[in-house]
Amino acid sequence: MRALTYPRHLARQAALLMTVSYLTGCASPAPQANVRCAQVDYPVYDPVEPFNRGVFAFNRTVDDYALAPVARGYQHLPDFFQQGVHNFSSNFSEPKVFINDLLQGNPQRSVNTLGRFAVNTTVGLVGLLNVSDSLGIPRHTADFGQTFGVWGIGNGPIVELPLLGTGNSRDAAGKVLSFLVAPLGDSDTVQTLGTISLVGDTVDTRAALLPLTDSLQQLPDYYSALRNVVAEHRAAYVLEGKEGATTPTATSCTQGPGDDF
């Protein structure tokens, strides 16, 4: 029975993500509105740009008429509600951050992540309250795309995924792997909490990125502008993983419209 249930679980989660997610390739490692970027000293490799632009046009339509309006409405909700959503979804993702900390060979970061998850899950009421920050345990993020980069795997070509947004092929592979990893198991309770976390994180992160995307949309070529900012952001994210800092520094993009954020 379990062998039959788990694929259904993956299919349900994938279907939900395809329904509510856009731009998560750029958004997932950038909590709040701070987007850290780094100078990209290599050409962004986009060999199938015409095809990617076609997918991007579809993604933008979905974003313009579905996700972005929801995110703008979300911004009008009480601050305590938005903070609770952010805290809960961030805490639910900590086990995967912990796994990536270990895979990157950084014991200090992994200890911090484990400590945050334990404190916020218990004292913080399943993560609704961010208790660990007040205890001097700051949050950092990590994902499999970053881990592959720390291991020395190259970016690969740009891939515009339907409803999942812009990113390189290394990060796309990381997203797929993330779906297959279930550190908390696949019980009905975990699946329900995971669904709530996924929806909340998608809307919360999209809302945080509205100032950036609104600015990029004013440029003559939104596709290339967003693609390049994502490339800068992911380059900095890999550097952050290699540095292994337990207190990541959020800075603005080093060039282009990102300088305003």
N, C-alpha and C positions, 0 to 999 in steps of 0.2 A: 504494500500500500504506500509506503513512504517513497518508493521509487517512482510511483505515479503522481504523488502529491507535489513533490518538489518541482518538477517541470511546470506544473500548473501554477505554482507559486511564482516562478520566474516569469512565466508568460503574463500573469496578472500584473506583476510589478512593471514589466516592460510596457504593457499596454497603458498602464496609468501614467508612466513617465512620458510616453509618446503623446499622451493627451494634454498634460499640463506643463511640460518642460520646453524651454527654449533658452538658448544662450547659456546653458549650464556649463558648457566647456569653459567659458570665460568666468562664469560666476562662482562656481562651486568652491574654489580656494580663496575667495575674497570676501570674507565676512564684513558686514557694514559697508560703507561707501568708499573705503580706502582701497585702491587698486595699485599694488606695487608693480612696477614695470622696470625693465632693464633694457639698455641699448642692445639691439640685435645687430651684430656685426657680420651677418651672413644674409644672402638673399632669401626672402621667404619663398619657398619652393611650392608653386601652385600650378602643376603641369596640366591639370584639367579645369582651369579657371572658368571656361564657358559653362561647363556642366555645374560646377560649384555655384556659379552665379544664378543658374536656374533654380537650384535647390534653395539658395539664399532668398530668392524672390518669394518662393512658397513660404519659407520660414518667417519672412518679414510680414507677410499677409496674416499668418496665424498670430504673430506677436502683436501687430497693430490692432487686430480686431478681437483678440482674446486675452492673452496674458498681460500685456501692458495696461489695458484698461482695468483689469482686476488688481494689478499692482498699484495703480494710482488710487483706486478706491481703498485699498488696504492701508495706504499712507494716512488716510483720514480716521482710521480706527485709533482708540486711545493708546498712548505710548506704552502703558503697562502691558497691554495685550500684544502689541508688536514685539516688545522685549521678551515676553513669555514665549511667543512663537519662535523667535530667534534662539533663545536659550535652549528650548526643548529640542529643536532640530539639530542644533550644534552638539548638544550632549549625546543625542542618539547616534551621531556620526563618529563619536570618539573611539569606539572599538576598532573601526577601520583605520582611523588615524594611528592608533596604537600599533596595529599590525604593520603599517607602513613605516612607522618609527623603527620597529625591530628590523624590518627588511633593509632599511637604510643604514643599519648598524649604529644607531644612536640611542644608547641606553638612557641618557639623561632625559631626552625628549619623551621616550616611552614611559619612563617613571612619572613624569609630569602628566602625561595624558591619562595614565591609569589612575593617578591620584585625583585628577579633575573628575573623571567619570565616576569614581567611587563616592566622592564628596557630593557632587551635584545630583547624583541619582538618589542618594539617601537624604542628606540634610536639605538638598535643594529640591525635594519633591519631584522626583523623576526628571530633573533637569529644568523645571520651570523657573527656578531661581539659580542665578549664577553665583554660588557661594565661593567657589574656588578663587575667583579674581581677588576677592577681599582677603583671602588667605595667602596671597602672593604667588599663586600658581596660574600664570597667564596662559591663554589658549594659543595654540598654533594649529595649523592644518597640514594635512599630508594626504596625497592620493597615489594611486598606482602609476599614473602618468609621471608624477614627480619622482617616484621611486625608480622607474625605468630610466629617467634622466640622470639620477644620481648614479645609477649603475653604468652610465656611459652610452646608453642607447640613443641614437640620433633621433631628431624630430620626425624625419620622413616628410612626405608631401602633405599639403593642406587637404583636409577632408571636411566638406560641408555636409553634416549629417541631417537628414530630415527631422525637424523639430528639436534637434539636440545642438544645433549651432555649429560655429566655426572652431576648428582646432587642427592640430597636426595628427598624423596617423598614430604616433606613439601614444598620445593622450586618448585617442579614440579606442585603442586597444585597452588602455587602462580603464576606461568606462565600462567596457564589456566585462573585464575581469572583476570590477567592483560589483556588478550584478550577480556574479557567481559566488561571491564570498558572503557568507552569512554568519558572522562571528557570534551572534546572539541566538542562533538556531532559527527554526522556521515554524514555531508554534503559532497558533491562531492569534495569541496575544501579541507576539512579536510582529506578526504580519500587519496587524491593525495599527500598532504603534509606528511601524515602518511606513505605512501608507500616510498616516497623519504627518509624520516627519517629512516625508517626501513632498507632499503638497505644501506644507508650511514653509519648508526651506526654499522651494521653487519660487513661491510668491514673495517671500521675504527678501530673497536675493535679487529677484527681478526689480523689486521696489528700490533696493539700494543702488542698483545700476542705472536707474532712470536718468539721473543727471548726466552720466557719461554717454549713454546711448542717444539721449536727446541732443547733446552737443555734436556727436558724430553724424547724426542724421542731417545736420545743417551743411555738411561738407558736400562737395560735388560727387564724390564716389563713396557712399556709405559702406559698400562691401569691402573695398580695399582698406578703408580707414579702420573698420572694426577688426578685420583680419590682422592688420599690423599691430594694433593695440593688444589683441589677444596673444600674438606672438611675443611681444615685449613682456607681457604679464607672465606668460608661462616660462620664458627664459629666466626672469627674476625668481620665479617660484622654484625652479630647479636649483638655482644658485642658493636660495634659502635652505633647501634640503641638504645641499653639500656643506654649507656652513654649519648646520645643525644647531642654530641659535634657538634657545628655548623662549626667547622673547622677540618674535619677528618684528621688524620695523616696516610699517606701511608707508610708502612714499608715492609720489605722483609718477606718472609715466614720464620718461625722459625726453620725449619729443612729441610734436603734434598736439592735437587737442587734449591729450591726456595731461598736459601741463596744467590744466585748469582744475584738476581734481586731486 
